[in-house]
Amino acid sequence: MTDTVTEFVATDDQAEPLLETAAVEQKLIDQLVEQARSKGLQLTGEGGLLQQLTKAVLGRTLARALITPWGGEA
């Protein structure tokens, strides 16, 4: 297994937007977990929330890679 460490140092003018983004992302995660639990969906395991999210993210990433011109941004 390999470990990847990414370091990001924010300047003062970047720190606030990062905190706001982190709060929004945390709220989104909380909503997803709450919705999954309310529907009786497991968080991990076969057919669980984590598996479904992984599949969705990989699918969208692959689809984007297929429509993005080589060396460009879509």
N, C-alpha and C positions, 0 to 999 in steps of 0.2 A: 504494500500500500504506500502511496506517496502522499505527502502532506503539502499543501500549498498555503503559503502565507502571503497575504496581500496587505501592504501597509498604505494607508492614506492619511496624510496630514492636511487638515483643513486650515486655511487662513481664517482670520476673524470674520471676513465677509462671507465665507463659505459655510461657516459653522451653523448658523441659524437655519438656512434652507435644508441642510443635512438632518438637523434635529426634527424639523417639520416633516420631512420625507419619512424619517424613521417612525414618527408617531402615526402617520397615515398608514404606512405599511403594517405596523403593529395592529392598528384597528382593523385593517383588512384581514389579517391572519386570525384575529379574534373572531371576526364575523364568520369566516370560513369554518373554523373549528366549532363554533356555536351552532351553525347551521347543520353541519355534519352530525353532531351529537343529537340535535333535536330530531333528525330524521333516522336516528339509530345506526348511522354509518360509522364503522370503525375508523380510527385515525390511521392505523397502520395495517399491514397484512393485505391479503388478496382482496382486491376490490375496494380497499380503504381510500380515505381521502388522500394520503400521501401518494399512493399508486396512481390515482386518477390525476392528481396535479402533475406528477412527473410525466405521465403519458401526454397530457395536454401541452405542457411546456416543450417537451421534445418534439411533438408533432408540429407545433407552430414554428419552432426553430428550424426544423427540416423544411417545412413549406416555404419559409422565408428564404432559406438558403437556396432553394430550387428556383425562386423567382428573382433573386438578386443577381444583377450582372457581375461577372467576375471582377473582383477588385473594387466594387462599388458598394454604395449603401442604398438600401431600398427606402 
